[in-house]
Amino acid sequence: SGTDLKPLVHRLEGPVLFLTGTSDVNTPFSHALELMDMLIDQNKKARMVVMPERNHHYMRDGEMKRSPYWTLSIRDFFNESFQLMYTEIGDE
């Protein structure tokens, strides 16, 4: 396994977006799954977006730009997270 992140996971606050490509040689997919498992075990609000056959830059081999899905995933996460945070603050 890679760097032991378990001691740090409990310190995370707020929702976490985790994007990963299955062909990433810098951060192996198995490490991504381990981190997501840790987040789940700690009951963290987390979303994992898996991009099949994408590398560390979220592109397939030979592609010159990221898929629009990458940008849309980030946009949707922030829209949903900020709405959620606003609702929680307003409910207090």
C-alpha positions in Angstrom: 0.0 0.0 0.0 1.0 3.6 -0.4 1.4 6.3 2.2 -0.6 5.5 5.4 -3.4 8.1 5.3 -5.5 6.6 8.1 -4.2 9.0 10.8 -5.2 12.0 8.6 -8.6 10.8 7.5 -10.3 11.5 10.8 -9.2 15.2 10.6 -11.0 15.8 7.3 -14.0 18.1 7.6 -16.7 18.8 5.1 -17.5 16.8 2.0 -14.7 15.2 0.0 -14.6 14.7 -3.8 -12.2 12.0 -4.9 -11.5 11.6 -8.6 -9.5 8.7 -9.9 -8.5 7.1 -13.2 -8.1 3.4 -13.4 -5.0 3.7 -15.6 -3.2 6.1 -13.2 0.4 4.9 -12.7 1.2 7.7 -10.2 -1.7 6.8 -7.8 -2.7 3.2 -8.4 -6.4 2.5 -8.4 -6.1 0.1 -5.5 -4.8 3.1 -3.4 -7.9 5.1 -4.4 -10.1 2.3 -3.2 -8.2 2.0 0.1 -8.7 5.8 0.7 -12.4 5.6 -0.1 -12.7 2.7 2.3 -11.1 4.7 5.0 -13.4 7.6 4.4 -16.4 5.3 4.6 -15.2 3.7 7.8 -14.9 7.2 9.3 -18.4 8.2 8.1 -17.1 11.0 6.0 -19.2 12.6 3.4 -17.4 11.5 0.3 -17.9 11.0 -3.4 -15.7 9.0 -5.6 -15.7 9.5 -9.4 -14.0 6.7 -11.3 -12.8 7.4 -14.8 -12.1 4.1 -16.6 -8.9 3.9 -18.6 -7.9 7.4 -17.7 -4.4 8.3 -16.4 -3.2 10.7 -13.7 -4.4 13.7 -15.8 -7.8 12.1 -16.4 -7.1 11.5 -20.0 -6.9 8.3 -22.1 -3.5 7.6 -23.7 -3.2 9.8 -26.8 -5.8 12.3 -25.7 -4.8 15.9 -25.5 -7.5 17.2 -23.2 -9.6 16.1 -20.3 -13.1 14.7 -20.8 -15.9 17.2 -20.0 -17.1 14.6 -17.5 -14.2 15.6 -15.3 -15.3 19.3 -15.2 -19.0 18.4 -14.8 -18.2 16.1 -11.9 -16.4 18.9 -10.1 -19.0 21.5 -10.8 -21.9 19.2 -9.7 -20.0 18.3 -6.5 -19.5 22.0 -5.5 -23.1 22.9 -6.4 -24.5 20.1 -4.3 -22.0 20.6 -1.4 -22.5 24.3 -1.1 -26.3 23.9 -1.3 -26.0 21.2 1.5 -23.8 23.4 3.6 -26.2 26.4 3.2 -29.2 24.2 4.2 -27.4 22.9 7.3 -26.4 26.4 8.4 -30.0 27.7 7.8 -31.5 24.9 9.8 -29.6 25.8 13.0 
